[in-house]
């Protein structure tokens, strides 16, 4: 266990002792899920005592461990084997899990006997007021406990995971992939129901996600916490972009992002270039697969950055941020980050799902290749309109979506969970 200095007591609410279980160390902050959890915990740490229990892979550096002091008071990193995301062994594991797994693959790969032992010991000690599980993925470790914990429990749901798999199944062209996604979709649905029955409360990341959980028969959903953004960190660049660059921000090792990039570069970008021949595409995100690297190599106006230490210099190149997602769930922090940088955003409905926006005022929404291209052409051709949308977007997120205000909402849900659980305990 790693111990970090305790800050002065926070303000307002009762100081809780929280055991927070996740499947990963948060640094590097190279994905929206990590960024959301990091900023929430960094704020919660000011008012509550946080013990962070997570898995640690060989890829997690000592620096990543040391940086945990920014979001918790104690870190308990549990060694865990790496799952190779490429190669026959990985796909064989997915297939085996789909056919015979106790939990869907998104959860089974994080089940850890050592994590279960730590959770049992810590819960039995009786020193925690609240146990929070971040995501559905590590819930397998809680479901494997020998008995249901007496400590109040909250599940923080970043996505309705079953909806993501359902959308993958509907979008997959390959019959085998479609069948695998359909099986995983059903397995995820079953786990969502089992997890909901196990915990005292759930919290979603958008009102639409909260409503979906309630439609699925879950009566313990307290509500949602909005997506936040650090407007001090994400500032408009000193100079406006000089070229018609359309940027996409997102981890390239996620299927939904890969699908978005392929669709945009093959279906949308050629339509844009018919009117704006110099239009460029810039993909900002870690681990692009060989297929996307080959696509970039074939077009000098398509670039992929791979992993970068800071996304802001690359985002500053963009005349527009595009989010052409066709599958996915939860909410995309990258939308608010682009808005905070004063960059106009063009998105599909799914890309901006669950966020607070007004089409035509602070964002542009389009769901077909032709409509998406037309919005991009109009934006790239009208600097004054682009500037108006960007300025309104920046004002909108700066006034409404600071991480401090978001964490205040989450902290109230923590209090409600403790109060609600008293009748059970």
C-alpha positions as CSV (number, residue, x, y, z in Angstrom):
1,X,0.0,0.0,0.0
2,X,1.2,3.5,-0.8
3,X,0.3,6.3,1.6
4,X,0.0,10.0,0.5
5,X,-0.3,13.2,2.6
6,X,-3.8,14.1,3.8
7,X,-5.0,17.6,2.9
8,X,-7.0,19.8,5.2
9,X,-10.7,18.8,5.7
10,X,-13.0,19.7,2.8
11,X,-15.9,21.9,2.9
12,X,-19.7,21.5,3.4
13,X,-20.5,17.8,3.5
14,X,-19.7,15.0,6.0
15,X,-16.2,13.6,5.5
16,X,-16.6,10.0,4.3
17,X,-14.0,7.2,4.3
18,X,-14.4,5.8,0.7
19,X,-13.0,2.6,-0.7
20,X,-12.8,3.1,-4.4
21,X,-12.3,0.1,-6.7
22,X,-11.2,0.4,-10.3
23,X,-9.6,-1.8,-12.8
24,X,-6.6,0.5,-13.5
25,X,-4.1,3.1,-12.3
26,X,-5.3,6.3,-13.8
27,X,-2.1,7.8,-15.2
28,X,-1.4,8.4,-18.0
29,X,-4.6,10.4,-18.6
30,X,-4.9,9.3,-22.2
31,X,-8.6,8.4,-22.3
32,X,-11.9,10.0,-21.5
33,X,-12.7,7.4,-18.8
34,X,-9.5,8.0,-17.0
35,X,-9.9,11.8,-17.2
36,X,-13.4,11.7,-15.8
37,X,-12.4,9.5,-12.8
38,X,-9.2,11.4,-12.2
39,X,-11.0,14.8,-12.0
40,X,-13.8,13.5,-9.9
41,X,-11.5,11.9,-7.4
42,X,-9.1,14.9,-7.3
43,X,-12.1,17.0,-6.2
44,X,-13.5,14.3,-3.8
45,X,-10.1,14.0,-2.2
46,X,-10.5,17.5,-0.9
47,X,-13.5,16.6,1.2
48,X,-13.4,12.8,1.7
49,X,-10.7,10.2,2.5
50,X,-10.0,8.0,-0.5
51,X,-8.5,4.6,-0.5
52,X,-7.9,3.5,-4.2
53,X,-7.8,-0.3,-4.9
54,X,-6.9,-1.2,-8.5
55,X,-5.1,-3.5,-10.8
56,X,-1.5,-2.7,-11.8
57,X,0.0,-4.2,-15.0
58,X,3.7,-4.3,-15.9
59,X,3.0,-1.4,-18.2
60,X,2.2,0.9,-15.3
61,X,5.3,2.9,-14.4
62,X,6.5,4.0,-11.0
63,X,5.7,7.5,-12.0
64,X,2.0,6.5,-12.6
65,X,2.0,5.0,-9.1
66,X,3.5,8.2,-7.6
67,X,1.0,10.4,-9.3
68,X,-1.9,8.6,-7.6
69,X,-1.2,11.1,-4.7
70,X,-3.2,13.6,-6.8
71,X,-6.4,11.6,-6.4
72,X,-6.2,9.4,-3.3
73,X,-4.8,9.1,0.2
74,X,-3.9,5.4,-0.1
75,X,-3.2,3.4,-3.2
76,X,-3.4,-0.4,-3.2
77,X,-2.1,-1.6,-6.6
78,X,-2.7,-5.3,-7.3
79,X,-0.4,-6.9,-9.8
80,X,-2.3,-8.2,-12.8
81,X,-1.3,-9.9,-16.1
82,X,-1.5,-8.0,-19.3
83,X,-4.2,-9.0,-21.8
84,X,-2.7,-8.8,-25.4
85,X,-5.2,-6.9,-27.5
86,X,-3.8,-8.2,-30.7
87,X,-3.1,-11.7,-31.9
88,X,-4.7,-15.1,-32.0
89,X,-4.5,-15.7,-28.3
90,X,-6.6,-12.6,-27.5
91,X,-9.3,-13.5,-30.0
92,X,-9.3,-17.1,-28.7
93,X,-9.9,-15.8,-25.2
94,X,-12.8,-13.6,-26.4
95,X,-14.3,-16.6,-28.2
96,X,-13.9,-18.9,-25.2
97,X,-15.4,-16.3,-22.9
98,X,-18.3,-15.7,-25.2
99,X,-19.2,-19.3,-25.3
100,X,-18.4,-20.4,-21.7
101,X,-17.5,-17.3,-19.6
102,X,-19.2,-16.6,-16.2
103,X,-19.0,-12.9,-16.9
104,X,-18.7,-11.0,-20.2
105,X,-15.1,-10.4,-21.4
106,X,-15.1,-6.8,-20.4
107,X,-15.4,-8.0,-16.8
108,X,-13.8,-11.4,-16.7
109,X,-10.4,-10.0,-17.8
110,X,-10.3,-8.0,-14.6
111,X,-11.3,-10.7,-12.1
112,X,-8.4,-11.0,-9.7
113,X,-8.1,-13.4,-6.8
114,X,-5.8,-11.0,-5.0
115,X,-8.2,-8.1,-5.5
116,X,-11.0,-10.2,-4.1
117,X,-8.8,-11.0,-1.0
118,X,-7.9,-7.3,-0.5
119,X,-11.6,-6.3,-0.8
120,X,-12.6,-9.0,1.7
121,X,-10.0,-7.9,4.2
122,X,-10.6,-4.1,3.9
123,X,-14.4,-4.5,4.1
124,X,-14.1,-6.8,7.2
125,X,-12.0,-4.2,8.9
126,X,-15.1,-1.9,9.2
127,X,-13.2,1.3,8.6
128,X,-15.1,2.4,5.4
129,X,-18.3,4.4,5.1
130,X,-18.8,3.7,1.4
131,X,-17.5,1.3,-1.3
132,X,-17.6,2.7,-4.9
133,X,-17.0,0.5,-7.9
134,X,-15.9,2.5,-10.9
135,X,-17.4,1.0,-14.1
136,X,-19.2,-2.3,-14.6
137,X,-15.8,-3.9,-15.6
138,X,-14.4,-4.5,-12.0
139,X,-17.7,-5.6,-10.6
140,X,-16.8,-9.2,-11.0
141,X,-14.4,-8.9,-8.1
142,X,-17.3,-7.7,-5.9
143,X,-19.7,-10.4,-7.1
144,X,-17.1,-13.0,-6.3
145,X,-17.0,-12.1,-2.6
146,X,-18.1,-14.9,-0.3
147,X,-20.9,-12.7,1.1
148,X,-22.5,-9.4,0.3
149,X,-20.6,-6.6,2.1
150,X,-22.4,-4.7,4.9
151,X,-20.7,-1.5,3.8
152,X,-22.9,0.8,1.6
153,X,-22.1,0.3,-2.1
154,X,-22.4,2.5,-5.2
155,X,-21.7,1.5,-8.8
156,X,-20.6,4.5,-10.9
157,X,-21.7,3.6,-14.5
158,X,-19.7,5.5,-17.2
159,X,-21.7,3.8,-19.9
160,X,-24.8,1.6,-20.5
161,X,-22.4,-1.1,-21.6
162,X,-25.1,-3.4,-23.1
163,X,-26.2,-0.6,-25.4
164,X,-22.6,-0.3,-26.8
165,X,-22.5,-4.0,-27.6
166,X,-26.0,-3.9,-29.1
167,X,-24.9,-1.1,-31.4
168,X,-21.8,-3.0,-32.4
169,X,-23.9,-6.0,-33.2
170,X,-26.2,-3.9,-35.3
171,X,-23.3,-2.2,-37.1
172,X,-21.0,-5.2,-37.7
173,X,-20.9,-6.3,-41.4
174,X,-19.0,-9.5,-40.6
175,X,-21.5,-12.3,-39.6
176,X,-19.1,-13.8,-37.1
177,X,-18.3,-10.5,-35.4
178,X,-22.1,-9.7,-35.4
179,X,-22.8,-13.1,-33.6
180,X,-20.0,-12.5,-31.1
181,X,-21.2,-9.0,-30.3
182,X,-24.7,-10.2,-29.9
183,X,-23.7,-12.9,-27.4
184,X,-21.6,-10.4,-25.5
185,X,-24.4,-7.9,-25.5
186,X,-26.7,-10.5,-23.8
187,X,-24.0,-11.4,-21.3
188,X,-23.4,-7.8,-20.4
189,X,-27.2,-7.2,-20.0
190,X,-27.2,-10.1,-17.5
191,X,-24.3,-8.7,-15.6
192,X,-25.8,-5.2,-15.5
193,X,-28.9,-6.7,-13.8
194,X,-26.9,-8.8,-11.4
195,X,-24.7,-5.8,-10.4
196,X,-27.7,-3.5,-10.0
197,X,-29.2,-6.0,-7.5
198,X,-25.9,-6.3,-5.6
199,X,-25.2,-2.6,-4.9
200,X,-27.3,-0.1,-3.0
201,X,-27.2,2.7,-5.6
202,X,-26.0,3.5,-9.1
203,X,-25.0,6.8,-10.6
204,X,-24.8,7.4,-14.4
205,X,-23.0,10.0,-16.4
206,X,-26.0,11.4,-18.2
207,X,-29.7,11.8,-17.7
208,X,-30.3,9.6,-20.8
209,X,-28.2,6.8,-19.4
210,X,-30.0,7.1,-16.1
211,X,-33.3,6.8,-17.9
212,X,-32.1,3.7,-19.8
213,X,-31.1,2.0,-16.6
214,X,-34.5,2.8,-15.1
215,X,-36.2,1.4,-18.3
216,X,-34.2,-1.8,-17.7
217,X,-36.1,-2.1,-14.3
218,X,-33.3,-0.8,-12.1
219,X,-34.9,1.2,-9.2
220,X,-31.7,2.2,-7.4
221,X,-30.4,4.8,-9.9
222,X,-30.0,8.0,-8.0
223,X,-29.4,10.2,-11.1
224,X,-26.5,11.4,-13.2
225,X,-23.4,13.6,-12.8
226,X,-22.7,15.7,-15.9
227,X,-19.4,15.6,-17.8
228,X,-17.0,18.3,-16.7
229,X,-14.0,20.1,-18.2
230,X,-11.0,22.0,-16.9
231,X,-11.3,25.3,-18.7
232,X,-8.0,26.6,-17.2
233,X,-6.2,23.7,-18.8
234,X,-8.0,23.8,-22.1
235,X,-7.7,27.3,-23.4
236,X,-8.2,28.7,-26.9
237,X,-4.9,28.9,-28.8
238,X,-3.2,32.3,-29.2
239,X,-3.4,32.1,-33.0
240,X,-6.3,30.7,-35.1
241,X,-5.6,27.6,-37.3
242,X,-4.1,28.4,-40.7
243,X,-5.2,25.2,-42.6
244,X,-8.5,23.4,-43.0
245,X,-7.7,20.7,-40.5
246,X,-10.4,18.5,-39.0
247,X,-9.2,16.7,-35.9
248,X,-10.6,13.7,-34.1
249,X,-9.5,13.0,-30.5
250,X,-9.8,9.5,-29.0
251,X,-8.0,6.3,-28.2
252,X,-7.4,4.5,-31.5
253,X,-7.4,1.1,-29.8
254,X,-11.2,1.3,-29.1
255,X,-13.4,-0.3,-31.8
256,X,-15.9,2.5,-31.8
257,X,-13.2,5.1,-32.5
258,X,-11.7,3.0,-35.2
259,X,-15.1,2.7,-36.9
260,X,-15.6,6.5,-36.7
261,X,-12.2,7.2,-38.3
262,X,-12.7,4.7,-41.1
263,X,-16.2,6.0,-41.8
264,X,-15.1,9.7,-41.8
265,X,-12.0,9.2,-44.0
266,X,-13.7,6.9,-46.5
267,X,-17.3,8.3,-46.6
268,X,-17.2,11.9,-45.4
269,X,-13.8,13.3,-46.3
270,X,-14.0,12.6,-50.0
271,X,-17.3,14.6,-50.1
272,X,-15.6,17.5,-48.2
273,X,-12.6,17.5,-50.6
274,X,-14.9,17.9,-53.6
275,X,-15.5,21.5,-52.3
276,X,-12.4,22.0,-50.1
277,X,-9.6,20.1,-51.8
278,X,-7.0,20.9,-49.1
279,X,-9.1,19.5,-46.3
280,X,-7.0,17.5,-43.8
281,X,-7.8,14.9,-41.2
282,X,-5.8,14.6,-38.0
283,X,-6.4,11.7,-35.6
284,X,-5.1,12.3,-32.1
285,X,-5.0,9.2,-29.9
286,X,-3.0,6.2,-28.7
287,X,-2.3,2.9,-30.4
288,X,-3.8,3.2,-33.9
289,X,-4.0,-0.3,-35.5
290,X,-2.2,-1.3,-38.6
291,X,-5.3,-0.8,-40.8
292,X,-5.5,2.9,-39.8
293,X,-1.8,3.4,-40.2
294,X,-2.0,2.0,-43.7
295,X,-4.9,4.4,-44.4
296,X,-2.8,7.3,-43.3
297,X,0.2,6.2,-45.3
298,X,-1.9,6.2,-48.4
299,X,-3.0,9.9,-48.0
300,X,-0.6,12.7,-47.2
301,X,-3.4,14.8,-45.8
302,X,-4.4,12.1,-43.3
303,X,-2.2,12.0,-40.1
304,X,-2.3,9.9,-37.0
305,X,-0.3,11.1,-34.0
306,X,-0.3,8.0,-31.8
307,X,0.3,8.6,-28.1
308,X,1.2,12.2,-27.3
309,X,2.2,13.8,-24.0
310,X,-0.2,16.7,-24.4
311,X,-3.2,16.8,-26.8
312,X,-3.6,20.5,-26.7
313,X,-0.9,21.5,-29.3
314,X,-2.5,19.0,-31.8
315,X,-6.0,20.2,-31.0
316,X,-4.9,23.8,-31.6
317,X,-4.2,22.9,-35.3
318,X,-7.9,22.1,-35.8
319,X,-10.3,24.4,-37.7
320,X,-12.9,21.9,-36.5
321,X,-13.2,18.9,-34.2
322,X,-15.1,16.0,-35.7
323,X,-16.8,13.2,-33.7
324,X,-18.3,10.9,-36.3
325,X,-19.2,8.1,-33.9
326,X,-21.7,5.5,-35.0
327,X,-21.5,3.3,-31.9
328,X,-20.7,4.0,-28.3
329,X,-22.2,5.0,-25.0
330,X,-21.9,7.3,-22.0
331,X,-20.7,10.8,-22.7
332,X,-17.6,12.1,-24.6
333,X,-15.4,14.4,-22.5
334,X,-13.6,15.3,-25.7
335,X,-16.6,17.3,-26.9
336,X,-16.4,19.7,-23.9
337,X,-12.6,19.8,-24.2
338,X,-12.8,21.0,-27.8
339,X,-15.5,23.5,-26.8
340,X,-13.2,24.8,-24.0
341,X,-10.5,25.3,-26.5
342,X,-12.8,27.4,-28.7
343,X,-12.9,24.9,-31.5
344,X,-16.2,24.3,-33.3
345,X,-17.4,20.7,-33.1
346,X,-19.3,18.6,-35.7
347,X,-20.7,15.4,-34.3
348,X,-23.1,12.6,-34.9
349,X,-26.0,12.4,-32.5
350,X,-24.3,9.4,-30.8
351,X,-21.1,11.3,-30.5
352,X,-22.7,14.1,-28.5
353,X,-25.1,11.7,-26.7
354,X,-26.0,12.7,-23.1
355,X,-24.3,16.1,-23.3
356,X,-25.9,19.6,-23.0
357,X,-25.8,21.3,-26.4
358,X,-27.8,23.3,-28.9
359,X,-27.4,22.4,-32.6
360,X,-26.5,25.4,-34.7
361,X,-25.5,27.4,-31.6
362,X,-22.6,25.7,-29.9
363,X,-22.2,22.5,-31.9
364,X,-23.3,21.1,-35.3
365,X,-25.0,17.6,-35.5
366,X,-25.1,15.4,-38.6
367,X,-25.8,11.7,-38.9
368,X,-25.3,10.8,-42.6
369,X,-22.1,11.1,-44.6
370,X,-23.6,13.8,-46.9
371,X,-25.0,15.9,-44.0
372,X,-21.7,15.6,-42.1
373,X,-19.8,16.7,-45.1
374,X,-22.1,19.7,-45.8
375,X,-21.8,20.9,-42.2
376,X,-18.0,20.7,-42.5
377,X,-17.9,22.5,-45.8
378,X,-20.1,25.3,-44.5
379,X,-17.9,25.6,-41.4
380,X,-14.6,25.6,-43.2
381,X,-16.0,28.2,-45.7
382,X,-17.4,30.7,-43.2
383,X,-14.8,31.8,-40.6
384,X,-17.2,34.2,-38.9
385,X,-19.8,31.5,-38.3
386,X,-17.1,29.1,-37.0
387,X,-15.9,31.8,-34.6
388,X,-19.4,32.5,-33.3
389,X,-20.1,28.8,-32.6
390,X,-16.7,28.4,-31.0
391,X,-17.2,31.4,-28.7
392,X,-20.6,30.3,-27.6
393,X,-19.3,26.7,-26.9
394,X,-16.5,28.1,-24.8
395,X,-18.9,30.3,-22.8
396,X,-21.3,27.4,-22.3
397,X,-18.9,24.9,-20.8
398,X,-17.0,27.5,-18.8
399,X,-20.1,28.7,-17.0
400,X,-21.8,25.3,-16.4
401,X,-19.3,22.4,-16.3
402,X,-16.4,22.9,-14.0
403,X,-15.2,19.7,-12.3
404,X,-15.7,21.2,-8.9
405,X,-19.4,21.6,-9.4
406,X,-19.7,18.1,-10.9
407,X,-17.9,16.6,-7.9
408,X,-20.3,18.4,-5.6
409,X,-23.2,16.6,-7.2
410,X,-21.3,13.3,-6.9
411,X,-20.5,13.9,-3.3
412,X,-24.2,14.3,-2.5
413,X,-24.9,11.0,-4.2
414,X,-22.3,9.5,-1.9
415,X,-24.2,10.8,1.1
416,X,-27.5,9.5,-0.2
417,X,-26.0,6.1,-0.7
418,X,-24.8,5.9,2.9
419,X,-28.3,7.1,4.1
420,X,-30.2,4.7,1.8
421,X,-28.1,1.7,2.9
422,X,-28.8,2.2,6.6
423,X,-32.1,0.2,6.2
424,X,-30.2,-2.7,4.8
425,X,-27.3,-2.7,7.2
